[in-house]
């Protein structure tokens, strides 16, 4: 397996690497279809000012709306030329960590009043990014492009204003079970921000997440056709864009998910339509569940013997 595609830990740099690689694929694809993609975001706003950039990483900065506006600004401005120029903001996201536990899926179903919700429908983005797009920018002119190998439609795009929010991480628990942010006090509506909350279970940067409903988004080719009357090169789209995302392995949070708990959802996702997903133990890949299960038994036997 290509080491650059390894997402075997929960480190946020794994996700960033995939996002950057997808951006490198998406940029020329959009260029071939009449779009000009220009960098925006924190790096452009701050330029070479590393002093401010370092301070934006401090947890306390989550109390500052101005800091959130800069840190979680969309990464790109996109311009569509003829026949009439159109400009909009765009951000690209890699969603590679599905909800592994059925109990949490059920909690999200109940909270969002979406009884038909399946694992392949639930996306994940940074909570503060969701707040920023909806608060500081015209949400109907901010497009999110999501690449997710566990979605039955691996490349999605939609205006933020059309995307359904399912669950916002609160950091609170009731009877030992996670509870979401209170929607009656939704920070997007109050414009006050979520405050300082670190997702200690997520690892990496500890950024809290918002779950979004993939069903409220269109595929990228549908979005470009319906919004800009652009018909994509079908072969290029399927091979270079969608095909690339289908190669990605899923992220396994270290410590909180066993290999069995990691691969059982993959079997369910394959049944839901993500037939390209492979089972995995560390860097060993399997296309068949029984092969994975037999290998896992040998894997633990070897580990058990080595500890004696």
C-alpha positions as CSV (number, residue, x, y, z in Angstrom):
1,X,0.0,0.0,0.0
2,X,1.2,3.5,-0.8
3,X,2.6,4.9,2.4
4,X,1.4,8.4,1.6
5,X,-2.2,7.0,1.8
6,X,-1.7,5.5,5.2
7,X,-4.2,6.8,7.7
8,X,-3.6,4.3,10.4
9,X,-3.4,6.7,13.3
10,X,-5.7,9.5,14.5
11,X,-3.2,12.2,13.7
12,X,-4.8,15.2,12.0
13,X,-1.8,15.4,9.7
14,X,-3.0,12.3,7.9
15,X,-6.2,14.0,7.1
16,X,-4.4,17.2,6.0
17,X,-2.1,15.2,3.7
18,X,-5.1,13.6,1.9
19,X,-6.9,17.0,1.7
20,X,-3.8,18.6,0.1
21,X,-3.5,15.7,-2.4
22,X,-7.1,16.0,-3.3
23,X,-6.8,19.7,-3.8
24,X,-3.9,19.1,-6.1
25,X,-6.2,16.8,-8.1
26,X,-9.2,19.1,-8.0
27,X,-7.5,22.3,-9.0
28,X,-6.5,21.2,-12.6
29,X,-9.8,19.4,-13.0
30,X,-11.7,22.6,-12.3
31,X,-9.3,24.5,-14.5
32,X,-10.1,22.2,-17.4
33,X,-13.7,23.1,-17.0
34,X,-13.4,26.9,-17.0
35,X,-12.9,27.7,-13.3
36,X,-10.0,29.6,-11.8
37,X,-9.0,28.6,-8.3
38,X,-7.1,31.1,-6.2
39,X,-5.7,30.6,-2.7
40,X,-7.5,32.4,0.2
41,X,-7.7,31.3,3.8
42,X,-5.4,31.8,6.7
43,X,-2.1,31.5,4.9
44,X,-3.0,34.2,2.4
45,X,-4.6,36.5,5.0
46,X,-1.6,36.3,7.3
47,X,1.1,36.1,4.7
48,X,4.5,35.6,6.3
49,X,3.3,36.7,9.8
50,X,4.2,33.5,11.7
51,X,3.8,35.4,15.0
52,X,0.1,35.7,14.6
53,X,-0.2,32.2,13.0
54,X,1.4,30.7,16.1
55,X,-1.0,32.5,18.4
56,X,-4.1,31.4,16.5
57,X,-3.2,27.8,17.4
58,X,-3.7,28.6,21.1
59,X,-6.8,27.0,22.6
60,X,-7.8,30.3,24.2
61,X,-8.1,31.9,20.8
62,X,-11.4,29.9,20.3
63,X,-13.0,32.6,22.5
64,X,-12.1,35.2,19.9
65,X,-14.6,35.5,16.9
66,X,-12.0,37.5,15.0
67,X,-9.5,34.7,15.4
68,X,-12.0,32.1,14.3
69,X,-12.8,34.2,11.2
70,X,-9.2,34.1,10.2
71,X,-8.2,30.6,11.2
72,X,-11.3,28.9,9.7
73,X,-11.7,31.0,6.6
74,X,-12.4,29.2,3.3
75,X,-9.2,28.1,1.6
76,X,-10.1,29.2,-1.9
77,X,-11.8,31.8,-4.0
78,X,-13.2,30.3,-7.2
79,X,-14.1,32.3,-10.3
80,X,-16.2,31.0,-13.2
81,X,-15.7,33.1,-16.3
82,X,-17.8,33.3,-19.4
83,X,-20.6,33.8,-20.1
84,X,-21.0,35.9,-16.9
85,X,-18.3,36.0,-14.2
86,X,-19.2,34.4,-10.9
87,X,-17.1,34.4,-7.8
88,X,-17.6,32.2,-4.7
89,X,-15.7,30.8,-1.7
90,X,-14.7,27.2,-1.6
91,X,-13.2,24.8,1.0
92,X,-12.1,21.2,0.4
93,X,-12.6,18.6,3.1
94,X,-11.5,15.0,3.6
95,X,-13.9,12.9,5.7
96,X,-12.2,9.6,6.4
97,X,-13.4,8.7,9.8
98,X,-16.9,7.2,9.9
99,X,-19.0,6.8,13.0
100,X,-17.8,3.4,14.1
101,X,-20.3,2.6,16.9
102,X,-23.9,1.9,16.2
103,X,-25.0,3.4,19.5
104,X,-23.6,6.8,18.4
105,X,-25.4,6.5,15.0
106,X,-28.6,5.9,16.9
107,X,-28.0,9.0,19.1
108,X,-27.4,11.1,16.0
109,X,-30.6,9.7,14.4
110,X,-32.7,10.6,17.4
111,X,-31.1,14.1,17.9
112,X,-31.4,15.1,14.2
113,X,-34.8,13.4,13.7
114,X,-33.4,11.4,10.8
115,X,-34.6,7.8,11.4
116,X,-33.3,6.6,8.0
117,X,-29.8,7.8,8.6
118,X,-27.0,5.2,7.8
119,X,-23.3,5.2,8.5
120,X,-22.5,6.2,4.9
121,X,-24.6,9.3,5.2
122,X,-22.7,10.9,8.1
123,X,-19.9,13.2,7.3
124,X,-17.5,15.1,9.6
125,X,-16.0,18.5,9.4
126,X,-14.4,20.9,12.0
127,X,-17.1,22.4,14.2
128,X,-15.5,25.9,14.2
129,X,-15.2,25.8,10.4
130,X,-18.9,25.1,10.2
131,X,-19.5,28.1,12.5
132,X,-17.2,30.4,10.5
133,X,-18.8,29.6,7.1
134,X,-22.3,30.2,8.5
135,X,-21.4,33.3,10.5
136,X,-18.7,35.4,8.8
137,X,-19.3,34.5,5.1
138,X,-22.4,34.4,2.9
139,X,-23.2,30.7,3.4
140,X,-25.1,30.5,0.1
141,X,-21.8,31.5,-1.6
142,X,-19.5,29.2,0.2
143,X,-19.2,25.8,-1.4
144,X,-17.8,22.8,0.4
145,X,-16.3,19.9,-1.6
146,X,-16.1,16.8,0.5
147,X,-14.0,13.7,-0.5
148,X,-15.1,10.6,1.5
149,X,-14.3,7.0,0.6
150,X,-17.0,5.8,3.0
151,X,-19.8,7.7,1.2
152,X,-21.6,5.8,-1.6
153,X,-21.0,9.0,-3.6
154,X,-17.3,9.7,-2.7
155,X,-17.0,13.3,-4.0
156,X,-19.7,15.7,-2.9
157,X,-20.2,19.5,-3.2
158,X,-22.8,21.9,-1.9
159,X,-23.5,25.4,-0.7
160,X,-23.1,25.6,3.1
161,X,-26.6,27.0,3.3
162,X,-28.1,23.8,1.9
163,X,-26.1,21.3,4.1
164,X,-28.0,19.7,7.0
165,X,-26.3,19.7,10.3
166,X,-26.8,16.5,12.3
167,X,-24.8,16.8,15.5
168,X,-22.3,19.3,17.0
169,X,-19.8,18.1,19.6
170,X,-20.3,19.6,23.0
171,X,-17.8,17.7,25.1
172,X,-20.5,16.9,27.6
173,X,-21.8,13.5,28.7
174,X,-25.0,12.4,30.4
175,X,-24.9,9.0,32.2
176,X,-21.6,8.4,30.5
177,X,-23.0,8.9,27.0
178,X,-22.1,11.9,24.7
179,X,-24.7,14.6,24.3
180,X,-24.6,17.1,21.4
181,X,-24.6,20.9,21.6
182,X,-28.1,22.2,22.5
183,X,-29.7,23.2,19.2
184,X,-31.9,25.8,21.0
185,X,-28.6,27.6,21.8
186,X,-27.1,27.0,18.4
187,X,-23.9,29.1,18.0
188,X,-24.6,29.6,14.3
189,X,-27.9,31.3,15.2
190,X,-26.6,33.2,18.3
191,X,-23.3,34.2,16.5
192,X,-21.5,33.8,19.8
193,X,-19.3,30.8,19.1
194,X,-18.9,27.5,20.8
195,X,-16.2,28.6,23.2
196,X,-13.2,26.5,24.3
197,X,-14.0,22.8,24.0
198,X,-11.3,20.2,23.1
199,X,-12.3,16.8,21.7
200,X,-9.8,14.7,23.7
201,X,-11.1,11.5,22.1
202,X,-10.3,12.7,18.6
203,X,-6.5,12.9,19.0
204,X,-4.4,15.1,16.8
205,X,-5.4,18.7,17.0
206,X,-8.4,17.9,19.3
207,X,-10.7,20.0,17.1
208,X,-14.3,19.4,17.9
209,X,-16.4,18.2,15.0
210,X,-19.8,18.7,13.4
211,X,-21.6,15.8,11.7
212,X,-23.3,16.7,8.4
213,X,-25.7,14.8,6.3
214,X,-24.2,13.7,3.0
215,X,-27.7,13.2,1.6
216,X,-28.2,17.0,1.6
217,X,-25.2,17.4,-0.8
218,X,-24.9,16.8,-4.5
219,X,-22.2,14.9,-6.3
220,X,-19.6,17.3,-7.6
221,X,-20.6,16.7,-11.2
222,X,-24.2,17.4,-10.4
223,X,-23.3,20.6,-8.6
224,X,-21.2,21.9,-11.5
225,X,-24.0,21.1,-14.0
226,X,-26.9,22.5,-12.0
227,X,-25.2,25.6,-10.6
228,X,-22.9,26.5,-13.6
229,X,-24.2,24.5,-16.5
230,X,-20.9,22.8,-16.8
231,X,-20.8,19.2,-18.0
232,X,-17.7,17.4,-16.8
233,X,-15.5,15.1,-18.8
234,X,-17.0,11.8,-17.5
235,X,-13.8,9.7,-17.9
236,X,-11.6,12.3,-16.3
237,X,-14.0,12.7,-13.5
238,X,-14.5,9.1,-12.7
239,X,-10.8,8.1,-13.0
240,X,-8.9,11.1,-11.7
241,X,-11.3,12.5,-9.1
242,X,-13.7,9.8,-7.8
243,X,-11.3,7.0,-8.5
244,X,-8.6,8.7,-6.5
245,X,-10.8,9.0,-3.4
246,X,-11.9,5.4,-3.6
247,X,-8.3,4.4,-3.1
248,X,-8.2,5.9,0.4
249,X,-8.2,3.7,3.5
250,X,-10.3,4.8,6.4
251,X,-8.9,6.4,9.5
252,X,-8.6,4.2,12.6
253,X,-8.6,6.2,15.9
254,X,-5.8,4.8,18.0
255,X,-6.8,3.2,21.2
256,X,-10.5,3.9,21.1
257,X,-11.4,1.4,18.2
258,X,-10.1,-2.2,18.0
259,X,-9.3,-3.8,14.7
260,X,-12.6,-5.8,14.9
261,X,-14.5,-2.6,15.7
262,X,-12.8,-0.9,12.8
263,X,-13.5,-3.7,10.2
264,X,-17.1,-4.6,11.1
265,X,-18.3,-1.2,10.0
266,X,-16.4,-1.6,6.8
267,X,-18.4,-4.8,6.1
268,X,-21.6,-2.8,6.7
269,X,-20.4,0.1,4.5
270,X,-19.7,-2.3,1.7
271,X,-23.2,-3.6,2.0
272,X,-24.5,0.0,1.8
273,X,-22.7,0.4,-1.5
274,X,-19.1,1.3,-0.8
275,X,-17.8,-1.9,-2.4
276,X,-14.3,-0.4,-3.0
277,X,-13.5,-0.3,0.7
278,X,-11.0,-2.9,1.9
279,X,-10.5,-4.5,5.3
280,X,-7.3,-3.7,7.1
281,X,-5.0,-4.6,10.0
282,X,-2.2,-2.1,10.2
283,X,-0.8,-2.1,6.6
284,X,-2.2,-5.5,5.6
285,X,-5.2,-5.1,3.3
286,X,-8.0,-7.6,2.5
287,X,-10.9,-7.7,0.1
288,X,-12.6,-10.5,1.9
289,X,-13.9,-10.4,5.4
290,X,-13.2,-14.0,6.2
291,X,-9.6,-13.6,5.1
292,X,-9.4,-10.5,7.4
293,X,-10.9,-12.4,10.3
294,X,-8.5,-15.4,9.9
295,X,-5.6,-13.1,9.8
296,X,-6.7,-11.1,12.8
297,X,-6.9,-14.4,14.8
298,X,-3.3,-15.2,13.9
299,X,-2.3,-11.6,14.5
300,X,-3.5,-11.7,18.1
301,X,-2.1,-15.2,18.7
302,X,1.3,-13.9,17.7
303,X,1.0,-10.9,20.0
304,X,-0.2,-13.1,22.9
305,X,2.8,-15.4,22.5
306,X,5.2,-12.5,22.2
307,X,4.0,-11.2,25.6
308,X,4.8,-14.4,27.4
